[in-house]
Amino acid sequence: MKRVIILASGAGSNAENIINYFQNSTEISVVKVLCNKKEAGVFKRCKKLNKDCEWFSREDFFKKNTILDKLIEQTDFIVLAGFLWKIPEAIVKAFPNRIINIHPALLPNYGGKGMYGMHVHQAVKNNCDKETGITIHYVNEHYDKGAIIFQIKTKLEISDSPEDIAQKIHTLEYEYFPKIIKKTILKDGC
Ligand code: GAR
């Protein structure tokens, strides 16, 4: 059984979708969710799903080894589902090609610091792009720069608002993220 810990910062709709997807899996187990925002919606979702969701501080993550040690002890893979802090080098080094992120745009476009959630969709709208999409990638020391595992596009209409774009992106995320996590983890083979 491969163990997964999800890191989240926000509403947690992807975390919920992933937890549900692997609920009866005999190959992959979502151990818990770790969250850096006390008021994040993901706590409520986890409560409903009966899944542990633990808060951690900036200090736990960046200064002490609290989270690094917990991850090493408790998981094989880390999935970032709307997690907004940069992953410290020590965690990247401890989990080479074992940290998977989802980004709500077609990287390398609209990546980097400050490019998350609605900021991305607003930028896509401002540029009048005719398409957008999702990118699932490994995490390295640089924001949104790790090797790309999977991308898929969706068409945009000129009338689409940033909220409409967000909805199209969520639809892709819910359909593909769990499947790509499964494929990536099971092909890893060790
Ligand atoms: C998702 O759309 C995810 O792709 C994005 O945040 C949203 C989280 O929603 N991630 C980033 O922008 C990372 N740079 P959720 O909390 O409902 O899953």
Residues whose N, C-alpha, C, O or C-beta is under 5 A from the ligand:
A	BS01	GAR	G10 A11 G12 S13 N14 A15 A81 G82 F83 I102 H103 P104 M115 Y116 G117
